[in-house]
Amino acid sequence: MQLTVIAAIVIGTAGVIFALQNDVAVTVVFFLWRFEGSLALILLLALALGAATVVLVSAPAALRLRWALSRQRRELETLKRAYENLQARAGGR
């Protein structure tokens, strides 16, 4: 997790530095939508949209894994208690 945060900070910093060094005015046309702004703004917007896309795509899998881990931990605790009960019964005979 910490490695992911460090990588995100490095990529974000590199994106900001790159964008600040490219401050030429550009026009972006996408279908009927037309946007004029600095290249820095366009690059930062593209970087932010890419990051948001990654988060939205990976969130369901991360949630599923977290739920599965929680369920397995509960099952492990239940099995530990059952094992302790069986040991207590076997020791009491």
mmCIF file as gemmi writes it, N, C-alpha and C atoms, coordinates in Angstrom:
data_model
loop_
_atom_site.group_PDB
_atom_site.id
_atom_site.type_symbol
_atom_site.label_atom_id
_atom_site.label_alt_id
_atom_site.label_comp_id
_atom_site.label_asym_id
_atom_site.label_entity_id
_atom_site.label_seq_id
_atom_site.pdbx_PDB_ins_code
_atom_site.Cartn_x
_atom_site.Cartn_y
_atom_site.Cartn_z
_atom_site.occupancy
_atom_site.B_iso_or_equiv
_atom_site.pdbx_formal_charge
_atom_site.auth_seq_id
_atom_site.auth_asym_id
_atom_site.pdbx_PDB_model_num
ATOM 1 N N . MET Axp A 1 ? 0.821 -1.193 0 1 0 ? 1 A 1
ATOM 2 C CA . MET Axp A 1 ? 0 0 0 1 0 ? 1 A 1
ATOM 3 C C . MET Axp A 1 ? 0.859 1.248 0 1 0 ? 1 A 1
ATOM 4 N N . GLN Axp A 2 ? 1.923 1.259 0.829 1 0 ? 2 A 1
ATOM 5 C CA . GLN Axp A 2 ? 2.789 2.433 0.881 1 0 ? 2 A 1
ATOM 6 C C . GLN Axp A 2 ? 3.522 2.626 -0.435 1 0 ? 2 A 1
ATOM 7 N N . LEU Axp A 3 ? 3.9 1.535 -1.082 1 0 ? 3 A 1
ATOM 8 C CA . LEU Axp A 3 ? 4.575 1.632 -2.368 1 0 ? 3 A 1
ATOM 9 C C . LEU Axp A 3 ? 3.649 2.255 -3.41 1 0 ? 3 A 1
ATOM 10 N N . THR Axp A 4 ? 2.376 1.923 -3.358 1 0 ? 4 A 1
ATOM 11 C CA . THR Axp A 4 ? 1.404 2.5 -4.277 1 0 ? 4 A 1
ATOM 12 C C . THR Axp A 4 ? 1.28 3.997 -4.063 1 0 ? 4 A 1
ATOM 13 N N . VAL Axp A 5 ? 1.232 4.426 -2.817 1 0 ? 5 A 1
ATOM 14 C CA . VAL Axp A 5 ? 1.126 5.857 -2.512 1 0 ? 5 A 1
ATOM 15 C C . VAL Axp A 5 ? 2.376 6.59 -2.983 1 0 ? 5 A 1
ATOM 16 N N . ILE Axp A 6 ? 3.541 6.014 -2.743 1 0 ? 6 A 1
ATOM 17 C CA . ILE Axp A 6 ? 4.791 6.64 -3.184 1 0 ? 6 A 1
ATOM 18 C C . ILE Axp A 6 ? 4.826 6.739 -4.707 1 0 ? 6 A 1
ATOM 19 N N . ALA Axp A 7 ? 4.419 5.681 -5.399 1 0 ? 7 A 1
ATOM 20 C CA . ALA Axp A 7 ? 4.385 5.697 -6.864 1 0 ? 7 A 1
ATOM 21 C C . ALA Axp A 7 ? 3.412 6.762 -7.372 1 0 ? 7 A 1
ATOM 22 N N . ALA Axp A 8 ? 2.267 6.882 -6.728 1 0 ? 8 A 1
ATOM 23 C CA . ALA Axp A 8 ? 1.291 7.895 -7.135 1 0 ? 8 A 1
ATOM 24 C C . ALA Axp A 8 ? 1.838 9.301 -6.937 1 0 ? 8 A 1
ATOM 25 N N . ILE Axp A 9 ? 2.545 9.526 -5.838 1 0 ? 9 A 1
ATOM 26 C CA . ILE Axp A 9 ? 3.132 10.842 -5.586 1 0 ? 9 A 1
ATOM 27 C C . ILE Axp A 9 ? 4.199 11.161 -6.632 1 0 ? 9 A 1
ATOM 28 N N . VAL Axp A 10 ? 5.034 10.18 -6.963 1 0 ? 10 A 1
ATOM 29 C CA . VAL Axp A 10 ? 6.081 10.396 -7.965 1 0 ? 10 A 1
ATOM 30 C C . VAL Axp A 10 ? 5.463 10.696 -9.337 1 0 ? 10 A 1
ATOM 31 N N . ILE Axp A 11 ? 4.459 9.917 -9.733 1 0 ? 11 A 1
ATOM 32 C CA . ILE Axp A 11 ? 3.803 10.132 -11.024 1 0 ? 11 A 1
ATOM 33 C C . ILE Axp A 11 ? 3.106 11.484 -11.046 1 0 ? 11 A 1
ATOM 34 N N . GLY Axp A 12 ? 2.419 11.827 -9.974 1 0 ? 12 A 1
ATOM 35 C CA . GLY Axp A 12 ? 1.751 13.127 -9.909 1 0 ? 12 A 1
ATOM 36 C C . GLY Axp A 12 ? 2.732 14.289 -9.981 1 0 ? 12 A 1
ATOM 37 N N . THR Axp A 13 ? 3.841 14.172 -9.254 1 0 ? 13 A 1
ATOM 38 C CA . THR Axp A 13 ? 4.856 15.218 -9.277 1 0 ? 13 A 1
ATOM 39 C C . THR Axp A 13 ? 5.463 15.356 -10.674 1 0 ? 13 A 1
ATOM 40 N N . ALA Axp A 14 ? 5.768 14.218 -11.299 1 0 ? 14 A 1
ATOM 41 C CA . ALA Axp A 14 ? 6.312 14.259 -12.654 1 0 ? 14 A 1
ATOM 42 C C . ALA Axp A 14 ? 5.309 14.89 -13.618 1 0 ? 14 A 1
ATOM 43 N N . GLY Axp A 15 ? 4.039 14.58 -13.454 1 0 ? 15 A 1
ATOM 44 C CA . GLY Axp A 15 ? 3.001 15.169 -14.315 1 0 ? 15 A 1
ATOM 45 C C . GLY Axp A 15 ? 2.902 16.675 -14.134 1 0 ? 15 A 1
ATOM 46 N N . VAL Axp A 16 ? 2.988 17.132 -12.899 1 0 ? 16 A 1
ATOM 47 C CA . VAL Axp A 16 ? 2.913 18.573 -12.636 1 0 ? 16 A 1
ATOM 48 C C . VAL Axp A 16 ? 4.127 19.286 -13.223 1 0 ? 16 A 1
ATOM 49 N N . ILE Axp A 17 ? 5.312 18.72 -13.014 1 0 ? 17 A 1
ATOM 50 C CA . ILE Axp A 17 ? 6.527 19.34 -13.556 1 0 ? 17 A 1
ATOM 51 C C . ILE Axp A 17 ? 6.464 19.393 -15.079 1 0 ? 17 A 1
ATOM 52 N N . PHE Axp A 18 ? 6.047 18.289 -15.701 1 0 ? 18 A 1
ATOM 53 C CA . PHE Axp A 18 ? 5.928 18.259 -17.155 1 0 ? 18 A 1
ATOM 54 C C . PHE Axp A 18 ? 4.908 19.28 -17.645 1 0 ? 18 A 1
ATOM 55 N N . ALA Axp A 19 ? 3.787 19.363 -16.951 1 0 ? 19 A 1
ATOM 56 C CA . ALA Axp A 19 ? 2.736 20.296 -17.367 1 0 ? 19 A 1
ATOM 57 C C . ALA Axp A 19 ? 3.184 21.749 -17.224 1 0 ? 19 A 1
ATOM 58 N N . LEU Axp A 20 ? 3.903 22.053 -16.158 1 0 ? 20 A 1
ATOM 59 C CA . LEU Axp A 20 ? 4.349 23.429 -15.951 1 0 ? 20 A 1
ATOM 60 C C . LEU Axp A 20 ? 5.4 23.846 -16.975 1 0 ? 20 A 1
ATOM 61 N N . GLN Axp A 21 ? 6.126 22.897 -17.51 1 0 ? 21 A 1
ATOM 62 C CA . GLN Axp A 21 ? 7.123 23.218 -18.519 1 0 ? 21 A 1
ATOM 63 C C . GLN Axp A 21 ? 6.508 23.349 -19.913 1 0 ? 21 A 1
ATOM 64 N N . ASN Axp A 22 ? 5.248 22.998 -20.053 1 0 ? 22 A 1
ATOM 65 C CA . ASN Axp A 22 ? 4.563 23.058 -21.352 1 0 ? 22 A 1
ATOM 66 C C . ASN Axp A 22 ? 3.32 23.924 -21.228 1 0 ? 22 A 1
ATOM 67 N N . ASP Axp A 23 ? 3.517 25.235 -21.205 1 0 ? 23 A 1
ATOM 68 C CA . ASP Axp A 23 ? 2.394 26.145 -20.971 1 0 ? 23 A 1
ATOM 69 C C . ASP Axp A 23 ? 1.899 26.818 -22.249 1 0 ? 23 A 1
ATOM 70 N N . VAL Axp A 24 ? 2.04 26.162 -23.384 1 0 ? 24 A 1
ATOM 71 C CA . VAL Axp A 24 ? 1.584 26.679 -24.666 1 0 ? 24 A 1
ATOM 72 C C . VAL Axp A 24 ? 0.062 26.539 -24.739 1 0 ? 24 A 1
ATOM 73 N N . ALA Axp A 25 ? -0.606 27.506 -25.373 1 0 ? 25 A 1
ATOM 74 C CA . ALA Axp A 25 ? -2.058 27.431 -25.549 1 0 ? 25 A 1
ATOM 75 C C . ALA Axp A 25 ? -2.392 26.397 -26.62 1 0 ? 25 A 1
ATOM 76 N N . VAL Axp A 26 ? -3.341 25.521 -26.307 1 0 ? 26 A 1
ATOM 77 C CA . VAL Axp A 26 ? -3.761 24.478 -27.248 1 0 ? 26 A 1
ATOM 78 C C . VAL Axp A 26 ? -5.276 24.409 -27.298 1 0 ? 26 A 1
ATOM 79 N N . THR Axp A 27 ? -5.773 23.78 -28.374 1 0 ? 27 A 1
ATOM 80 C CA . THR Axp A 27 ? -7.203 23.548 -28.522 1 0 ? 27 A 1
ATOM 81 C C . THR Axp A 27 ? -7.441 22.049 -28.605 1 0 ? 27 A 1
ATOM 82 N N . VAL Axp A 28 ? -8.343 21.558 -27.778 1 0 ? 28 A 1
ATOM 83 C CA . VAL Axp A 28 ? -8.702 20.14 -27.781 1 0 ? 28 A 1
ATOM 84 C C . VAL Axp A 28 ? -10.11 20.024 -28.34 1 0 ? 28 A 1
ATOM 85 N N . VAL Axp A 29 ? -10.275 19.16 -29.342 1 0 ? 29 A 1
ATOM 86 C CA . VAL Axp A 29 ? -11.585 18.936 -29.95 1 0 ? 29 A 1
ATOM 87 C C . VAL Axp A 29 ? -11.933 17.464 -29.766 1 0 ? 29 A 1
ATOM 88 N N . PHE Axp A 30 ? -13.1 17.212 -29.187 1 0 ? 30 A 1
ATOM 89 C CA . PHE Axp A 30 ? -13.582 15.852 -28.981 1 0 ? 30 A 1
ATOM 90 C C . PHE Axp A 30 ? -15.045 15.821 -29.387 1 0 ? 30 A 1
ATOM 91 N N . PHE Axp A 31 ? -15.341 15.164 -30.495 1 0 ? 31 A 1
ATOM 92 C CA . PHE Axp A 31 ? -16.665 15.182 -31.114 1 0 ? 31 A 1
ATOM 93 C C . PHE Axp A 31 ? -17.112 16.627 -31.298 1 0 ? 31 A 1
ATOM 94 N N . LEU Axp A 32 ? -18.169 17.063 -30.647 1 0 ? 32 A 1
ATOM 95 C CA . LEU Axp A 32 ? -18.637 18.441 -30.792 1 0 ? 32 A 1
ATOM 96 C C . LEU Axp A 32 ? -18.1 19.361 -29.701 1 0 ? 32 A 1
ATOM 97 N N . TRP Axp A 33 ? -17.384 18.811 -28.774 1 0 ? 33 A 1
ATOM 98 C CA . TRP Axp A 33 ? -16.866 19.575 -27.647 1 0 ? 33 A 1
ATOM 99 C C . TRP Axp A 33 ? -15.535 20.182 -28.031 1 0 ? 33 A 1
ATOM 100 N N . ARG Axp A 34 ? -15.336 21.457 -27.727 1 0 ? 34 A 1
ATOM 101 C CA . ARG Axp A 34 ? -14.091 22.154 -28.055 1 0 ? 34 A 1
ATOM 102 C C . ARG Axp A 34 ? -13.637 22.906 -26.813 1 0 ? 34 A 1
ATOM 103 N N . PHE Axp A 35 ? -12.378 22.716 -26.451 1 0 ? 35 A 1
ATOM 104 C CA . PHE Axp A 35 ? -11.845 23.331 -25.245 1 0 ? 35 A 1
ATOM 105 C C . PHE Axp A 35 ? -10.504 23.972 -25.571 1 0 ? 35 A 1
ATOM 106 N N . GLU Axp A 36 ? -10.344 25.222 -25.194 1 0 ? 36 A 1
ATOM 107 C CA . GLU Axp A 36 ? -9.083 25.929 -25.394 1 0 ? 36 A 1
ATOM 108 C C . GLU Axp A 36 ? -8.499 26.264 -24.034 1 0 ? 36 A 1
ATOM 109 N N . GLY Axp A 37 ? -7.216 25.975 -23.867 1 0 ? 37 A 1
ATOM 110 C CA . GLY Axp A 37 ? -6.549 26.259 -22.606 1 0 ? 37 A 1
ATOM 111 C C . GLY Axp A 37 ? -5.068 25.978 -22.732 1 0 ? 37 A 1
ATOM 112 N N . SER Axp A 38 ? -4.378 26.168 -21.642 1 0 ? 38 A 1
ATOM 113 C CA . SER Axp A 38 ? -2.938 25.916 -21.675 1 0 ? 38 A 1
ATOM 114 C C . SER Axp A 38 ? -2.678 24.413 -21.72 1 0 ? 38 A 1
ATOM 115 N N . LEU Axp A 39 ? -1.548 24.062 -22.304 1 0 ? 39 A 1
ATOM 116 C CA . LEU Axp A 39 ? -1.182 22.649 -22.376 1 0 ? 39 A 1
ATOM 117 C C . LEU Axp A 39 ? -1.036 22.067 -20.977 1 0 ? 39 A 1
ATOM 118 N N . ALA Axp A 40 ? -0.559 22.892 -20.029 1 0 ? 40 A 1
ATOM 119 C CA . ALA Axp A 40 ? -0.419 22.436 -18.649 1 0 ? 40 A 1
ATOM 120 C C . ALA Axp A 40 ? -1.774 22.022 -18.075 1 0 ? 40 A 1
ATOM 121 N N . LEU Axp A 41 ? -2.79 22.838 -18.312 1 0 ? 41 A 1
ATOM 122 C CA . LEU Axp A 41 ? -4.131 22.528 -17.809 1 0 ? 41 A 1
ATOM 123 C C . LEU Axp A 41 ? -4.669 21.249 -18.445 1 0 ? 41 A 1
ATOM 124 N N . ILE Axp A 42 ? -4.482 21.113 -19.737 1 0 ? 42 A 1
ATOM 125 C CA . ILE Axp A 42 ? -4.965 19.923 -20.444 1 0 ? 42 A 1
ATOM 126 C C . ILE Axp A 42 ? -4.262 18.671 -19.926 1 0 ? 42 A 1
ATOM 127 N N . LEU Axp A 43 ? -2.945 18.762 -19.736 1 0 ? 43 A 1
ATOM 128 C CA . LEU Axp A 43 ? -2.2 17.603 -19.252 1 0 ? 43 A 1
ATOM 129 C C . LEU Axp A 43 ? -2.606 17.22 -17.838 1 0 ? 43 A 1
ATOM 130 N N . LEU Axp A 44 ? -2.77 18.201 -16.968 1 0 ? 44 A 1
ATOM 131 C CA . LEU Axp A 44 ? -3.195 17.898 -15.594 1 0 ? 44 A 1
ATOM 132 C C . LEU Axp A 44 ? -4.6 17.315 -15.571 1 0 ? 44 A 1
ATOM 133 N N . LEU Axp A 45 ? -5.474 17.827 -16.421 1 0 ? 45 A 1
ATOM 134 C CA . LEU Axp A 45 ? -6.832 17.282 -16.515 1 0 ? 45 A 1
ATOM 135 C C . LEU Axp A 45 ? -6.798 15.834 -16.997 1 0 ? 45 A 1
ATOM 136 N N . ALA Axp A 46 ? -5.968 15.547 -17.996 1 0 ? 46 A 1
ATOM 137 C CA . ALA Axp A 46 ? -5.848 14.178 -18.493 1 0 ? 46 A 1
ATOM 138 C C . ALA Axp A 46 ? -5.28 13.25 -17.417 1 0 ? 46 A 1
ATOM 139 N N . LEU Axp A 47 ? -4.301 13.741 -16.662 1 0 ? 47 A 1
ATOM 140 C CA . LEU Axp A 47 ? -3.725 12.949 -15.576 1 0 ? 47 A 1
ATOM 141 C C . LEU Axp A 47 ? -4.776 12.653 -14.505 1 0 ? 47 A 1
ATOM 142 N N . ALA Axp A 48 ? -5.563 13.65 -14.147 1 0 ? 48 A 1
ATOM 143 C CA . ALA Axp A 48 ? -6.606 13.465 -13.134 1 0 ? 48 A 1
ATOM 144 C C . ALA Axp A 48 ? -7.696 12.505 -13.624 1 0 ? 48 A 1
ATOM 145 N N . LEU Axp A 49 ? -8.091 12.635 -14.881 1 0 ? 49 A 1
ATOM 146 C CA . LEU Axp A 49 ? -9.108 11.724 -15.422 1 0 ? 49 A 1
ATOM 147 C C . LEU Axp A 49 ? -8.585 10.292 -15.483 1 0 ? 49 A 1
ATOM 148 N N . GLY Axp A 50 ? -7.319 10.125 -15.812 1 0 ? 50 A 1
ATOM 149 C CA . GLY Axp A 50 ? -6.731 8.789 -15.819 1 0 ? 50 A 1
ATOM 150 C C . GLY Axp A 50 ? -6.705 8.174 -14.433 1 0 ? 50 A 1
ATOM 151 N N . ALA Axp A 51 ? -6.327 8.967 -13.436 1 0 ? 51 A 1
ATOM 152 C CA . ALA Axp A 51 ? -6.294 8.474 -12.055 1 0 ? 51 A 1
ATOM 153 C C . ALA Axp A 51 ? -7.704 8.106 -11.581 1 0 ? 51 A 1
ATOM 154 N N . ALA Axp A 52 ? -8.685 8.946 -11.91 1 0 ? 52 A 1
ATOM 155 C CA . ALA Axp A 52 ? -10.063 8.665 -11.518 1 0 ? 52 A 1
ATOM 156 C C . ALA Axp A 52 ? -10.571 7.382 -12.18 1 0 ? 52 A 1
ATOM 157 N N . THR Axp A 53 ? -10.181 7.175 -13.428 1 0 ? 53 A 1
ATOM 158 C CA . THR Axp A 53 ? -10.585 5.955 -14.141 1 0 ? 53 A 1
ATOM 159 C C . THR Axp A 53 ? -9.992 4.718 -13.469 1 0 ? 53 A 1
ATOM 160 N N . VAL Axp A 54 ? -8.733 4.792 -13.093 1 0 ? 54 A 1
ATOM 161 C CA . VAL Axp A 54 ? -8.084 3.655 -12.422 1 0 ? 54 A 1
ATOM 162 C C . VAL Axp A 54 ? -8.792 3.343 -11.11 1 0 ? 54 A 1
ATOM 163 N N . VAL Axp A 55 ? -9.118 4.374 -10.343 1 0 ? 55 A 1
ATOM 164 C CA . VAL Axp A 55 ? -9.8 4.167 -9.059 1 0 ? 55 A 1
ATOM 165 C C . VAL Axp A 55 ? -11.167 3.523 -9.279 1 0 ? 55 A 1
ATOM 166 N N . LEU Axp A 56 ? -11.923 4.03 -10.244 1 0 ? 56 A 1
ATOM 167 C CA . LEU Axp A 56 ? -13.263 3.495 -10.498 1 0 ? 56 A 1
ATOM 168 C C . LEU Axp A 56 ? -13.216 2.056 -11.013 1 0 ? 56 A 1
ATOM 169 N N . VAL Axp A 57 ? -12.21 1.727 -11.813 1 0 ? 57 A 1
ATOM 170 C CA . VAL Axp A 57 ? -12.118 0.383 -12.366 1 0 ? 57 A 1
ATOM 171 C C . VAL Axp A 57 ? -11.643 -0.613 -11.309 1 0 ? 57 A 1
ATOM 172 N N . SER Axp A 58 ? -10.723 -0.198 -10.446 1 0 ? 58 A 1
ATOM 173 C CA . SER Axp A 58 ? -10.159 -1.139 -9.475 1 0 ? 58 A 1
ATOM 174 C C . SER Axp A 58 ? -10.949 -1.22 -8.162 1 0 ? 58 A 1
ATOM 175 N N . ALA Axp A 59 ? -11.829 -0.286 -7.902 1 0 ? 59 A 1
ATOM 176 C CA . ALA Axp A 59 ? -12.576 -0.272 -6.641 1 0 ? 59 A 1
ATOM 177 C C . ALA Axp A 59 ? -13.432 -1.526 -6.424 1 0 ? 59 A 1
ATOM 178 N N . PRO Axp A 60 ? -14.196 -1.995 -7.407 1 0 ? 60 A 1
ATOM 179 C CA . PRO Axp A 60 ? -15.015 -3.189 -7.147 1 0 ? 60 A 1
ATOM 180 C C . PRO Axp A 60 ? -14.185 -4.413 -6.768 1 0 ? 60 A 1
ATOM 181 N N . ALA Axp A 61 ? -13.079 -4.63 -7.437 1 0 ? 61 A 1
ATOM 182 C CA . ALA Axp A 61 ? -12.235 -5.789 -7.11 1 0 ? 61 A 1
ATOM 183 C C . ALA Axp A 61 ? -11.641 -5.643 -5.718 1 0 ? 61 A 1
ATOM 184 N N . ALA Axp A 62 ? -11.208 -4.443 -5.367 1 0 ? 62 A 1
ATOM 185 C CA . ALA Axp A 62 ? -10.635 -4.209 -4.036 1 0 ? 62 A 1
ATOM 186 C C . ALA Axp A 62 ? -11.686 -4.441 -2.951 1 0 ? 62 A 1
ATOM 187 N N . LEU Axp A 63 ? -12.908 -3.969 -3.18 1 0 ? 63 A 1
ATOM 188 C CA . LEU Axp A 63 ? -13.979 -4.185 -2.202 1 0 ? 63 A 1
ATOM 189 C C . LEU Axp A 63 ? -14.308 -5.669 -2.056 1 0 ? 63 A 1
ATOM 190 N N . ARG Axp A 64 ? -14.354 -6.381 -3.19 1 0 ? 64 A 1
ATOM 191 C CA . ARG Axp A 64 ? -14.627 -7.818 -3.128 1 0 ? 64 A 1
ATOM 192 C C . ARG Axp A 64 ? -13.556 -8.549 -2.324 1 0 ? 64 A 1
ATOM 193 N N . LEU Axp A 65 ? -12.299 -8.207 -2.553 1 0 ? 65 A 1
ATOM 194 C CA . LEU Axp A 65 ? -11.216 -8.844 -1.806 1 0 ? 65 A 1
ATOM 195 C C . LEU Axp A 65 ? -11.295 -8.519 -0.32 1 0 ? 65 A 1
ATOM 196 N N . ARG Axp A 66 ? -11.633 -7.284 0.002 1 0 ? 66 A 1
ATOM 197 C CA . ARG Axp A 66 ? -11.736 -6.89 1.411 1 0 ? 66 A 1
ATOM 198 C C . ARG Axp A 66 ? -12.878 -7.638 2.094 1 0 ? 66 A 1
ATOM 199 N N . TRP Axp A 67 ? -14.016 -7.77 1.405 1 0 ? 67 A 1
ATOM 200 C CA . TRP Axp A 67 ? -15.145 -8.514 1.975 1 0 ? 67 A 1
ATOM 201 C C . TRP Axp A 67 ? -14.779 -9.979 2.163 1 0 ? 67 A 1
ATOM 202 N N . ALA Axp A 68 ? -14.093 -10.57 1.188 1 0 ? 68 A 1
ATOM 203 C CA . ALA Axp A 68 ? -13.697 -11.978 1.298 1 0 ? 68 A 1
ATOM 204 C C . ALA Axp A 68 ? -12.737 -12.167 2.469 1 0 ? 68 A 1
ATOM 205 N N . LEU Axp A 69 ? -11.798 -11.263 2.641 1 0 ? 69 A 1
ATOM 206 C CA . LEU Axp A 69 ? -10.865 -11.352 3.758 1 0 ? 69 A 1
ATOM 207 C C . LEU Axp A 69 ? -11.595 -11.253 5.089 1 0 ? 69 A 1
ATOM 208 N N . SER Axp A 70 ? -12.547 -10.332 5.19 1 0 ? 70 A 1
ATOM 209 C CA . SER Axp A 70 ? -13.328 -10.182 6.423 1 0 ? 70 A 1
ATOM 210 C C . SER Axp A 70 ? -14.114 -11.455 6.724 1 0 ? 70 A 1
ATOM 211 N N . ARG Axp A 71 ? -14.728 -12.025 5.704 1 0 ? 71 A 1
ATOM 212 C CA . ARG Axp A 71 ? -15.504 -13.253 5.882 1 0 ? 71 A 1
ATOM 213 C C . ARG Axp A 71 ? -14.604 -14.398 6.321 1 0 ? 71 A 1
ATOM 214 N N . GLN Axp A 72 ? -13.418 -14.51 5.732 1 0 ? 72 A 1
ATOM 215 C CA . GLN Axp A 72 ? -12.492 -15.581 6.094 1 0 ? 72 A 1
ATOM 216 C C . GLN Axp A 72 ? -11.962 -15.411 7.511 1 0 ? 72 A 1
ATOM 217 N N . ARG Axp A 73 ? -11.746 -14.174 7.943 1 0 ? 73 A 1
ATOM 218 C CA . ARG Axp A 73 ? -11.309 -13.947 9.323 1 0 ? 73 A 1
ATOM 219 C C . ARG Axp A 73 ? -12.386 -14.373 10.313 1 0 ? 73 A 1
ATOM 220 N N . ARG Axp A 74 ? -13.65 -14.048 10.005 1 0 ? 74 A 1
ATOM 221 C CA . ARG Axp A 74 ? -14.743 -14.482 10.882 1 0 ? 74 A 1
ATOM 222 C C . ARG Axp A 74 ? -14.829 -16.003 10.928 1 0 ? 74 A 1
ATOM 223 N N . GLU Axp A 75 ? -14.68 -16.644 9.774 1 0 ? 75 A 1
ATOM 224 C CA . GLU Axp A 75 ? -14.736 -18.105 9.723 1 0 ? 75 A 1
ATOM 225 C C . GLU Axp A 75 ? -13.569 -18.709 10.506 1 0 ? 75 A 1
ATOM 226 N N . LEU Axp A 76 ? -12.392 -18.11 10.415 1 0 ? 76 A 1
ATOM 227 C CA . LEU Axp A 76 ? -11.234 -18.593 11.157 1 0 ? 76 A 1
ATOM 228 C C . LEU Axp A 76 ? -11.47 -18.502 12.661 1 0 ? 76 A 1
ATOM 229 N N . GLU Axp A 77 ? -12.042 -17.409 13.126 1 0 ? 77 A 1
ATOM 230 C CA . GLU Axp A 77 ? -12.344 -17.261 14.55 1 0 ? 77 A 1
ATOM 231 C C . GLU Axp A 77 ? -13.364 -18.299 14.995 1 0 ? 77 A 1
ATOM 232 N N . THR Axp A 78 ? -14.366 -18.549 14.171 1 0 ? 78 A 1
ATOM 233 C CA . THR Axp A 78 ? -15.369 -19.57 14.495 1 0 ? 78 A 1
ATOM 234 C C . THR Axp A 78 ? -14.719 -20.948 14.594 1 0 ? 78 A 1
ATOM 235 N N . LEU Axp A 79 ? -13.857 -21.259 13.649 1 0 ? 79 A 1
ATOM 236 C CA . LEU Axp A 79 ? -13.183 -22.56 13.668 1 0 ? 79 A 1
ATOM 237 C C . LEU Axp A 79 ? -12.227 -22.681 14.855 1 0 ? 79 A 1
ATOM 238 N N . LYS Axp A 80 ? -11.574 -21.595 15.233 1 0 ? 80 A 1
ATOM 239 C CA . LYS Axp A 80 ? -10.695 -21.625 16.409 1 0 ? 80 A 1
ATOM 240 C C . LYS Axp A 80 ? -11.487 -21.923 17.67 1 0 ? 80 A 1
ATOM 241 N N . ARG Axp A 81 ? -12.651 -21.256 17.795 1 0 ? 81 A 1
ATOM 242 C CA . ARG Axp A 81 ? -13.49 -21.503 18.963 1 0 ? 81 A 1
ATOM 243 C C . ARG Axp A 81 ? -13.985 -22.944 18.989 1 0 ? 81 A 1
ATOM 244 N N . ALA Axp A 82 ? -14.376 -23.472 17.844 1 0 ? 82 A 1
ATOM 245 C CA . ALA Axp A 82 ? -14.841 -24.855 17.767 1 0 ? 82 A 1
ATOM 246 C C . ALA Axp A 82 ? -13.71 -25.818 18.126 1 0 ? 82 A 1
ATOM 247 N N . TYR Axp A 83 ? -12.508 -25.532 17.672 1 0 ? 83 A 1
ATOM 248 C CA . TYR Axp A 83 ? -11.351 -26.372 17.989 1 0 ? 83 A 1
ATOM 249 C C . TYR Axp A 83 ? -11.061 -26.348 19.485 1 0 ? 83 A 1
ATOM 250 N N . GLU Axp A 84 ? -11.12 -25.176 20.085 1 0 ? 84 A 1
ATOM 251 C CA . GLU Axp A 84 ? -10.886 -25.068 21.524 1 0 ? 84 A 1
ATOM 252 C C . GLU Axp A 84 ? -11.937 -25.824 22.31 1 0 ? 84 A 1
ATOM 253 N N . ASN Axp A 85 ? -13.193 -25.764 21.868 1 0 ? 85 A 1
ATOM 254 C CA . ASN Axp A 85 ? -14.266 -26.513 22.528 1 0 ? 85 A 1
ATOM 255 C C . ASN Axp A 85 ? -14.026 -28.011 22.433 1 0 ? 85 A 1
ATOM 256 N N . LEU Axp A 86 ? -13.605 -28.468 21.246 1 0 ? 86 A 1
ATOM 257 C CA . LEU Axp A 86 ? -13.315 -29.895 21.082 1 0 ? 86 A 1
ATOM 258 C C . LEU Axp A 86 ? -12.128 -30.327 21.946 1 0 ? 86 A 1
ATOM 259 N N . GLN Axp A 87 ? -11.118 -29.488 22.042 1 0 ? 87 A 1
ATOM 260 C CA . GLN Axp A 87 ? -9.97 -29.814 22.886 1 0 ? 87 A 1
ATOM 261 C C . GLN Axp A 87 ? -10.383 -29.898 24.349 1 0 ? 87 A 1
ATOM 262 N N . ALA Axp A 88 ? -11.254 -28.973 24.777 1 0 ? 88 A 1
ATOM 263 C CA . ALA Axp A 88 ? -11.723 -28.971 26.158 1 0 ? 88 A 1
ATOM 264 C C . ALA Axp A 88 ? -12.517 -30.237 26.453 1 0 ? 88 A 1
ATOM 265 N N . ARG Axp A 89 ? -13.348 -30.658 25.511 1 0 ? 89 A 1
ATOM 266 C CA . ARG Axp A 89 ? -14.125 -31.892 25.706 1 0 ? 89 A 1
ATOM 267 C C . ARG Axp A 89 ? -13.217 -33.108 25.762 1 0 ? 89 A 1
ATOM 268 N N . ALA Axp A 90 ? -12.237 -33.151 24.887 1 0 ? 90 A 1
ATOM 269 C CA . ALA Axp A 90 ? -11.334 -34.305 24.855 1 0 ? 90 A 1
ATOM 270 C C . ALA Axp A 90 ? -10.452 -34.35 26.088 1 0 ? 90 A 1
ATOM 271 N N . GLY Axp A 91 ? -10.062 -33.205 26.61 1 0 ? 91 A 1
ATOM 272 C CA . GLY Axp A 91 ? -9.25 -33.165 27.82 1 0 ? 91 A 1
ATOM 273 C C . GLY Axp A 91 ? -10.045 -33.486 29.064 1 0 ? 91 A 1
ATOM 274 N N . GLY Axp A 92 ? -11.335 -33.29 29.042 1 0 ? 92 A 1
ATOM 275 C CA . GLY Axp A 92 ? -12.189 -33.525 30.204 1 0 ? 92 A 1
ATOM 276 C C . GLY Axp A 92 ? -12.537 -34.98 30.382 1 0 ? 92 A 1
ATOM 277 N N . ARG Axp A 93 ? -12.294 -35.829 29.433 1 0 ? 93 A 1
ATOM 278 C CA . ARG Axp A 93 ? -12.682 -37.245 29.534 1 0 ? 93 A 1
ATOM 279 C C . ARG Axp A 93 ? -11.75 -38.022 30.357 1 0 ? 93 A 1
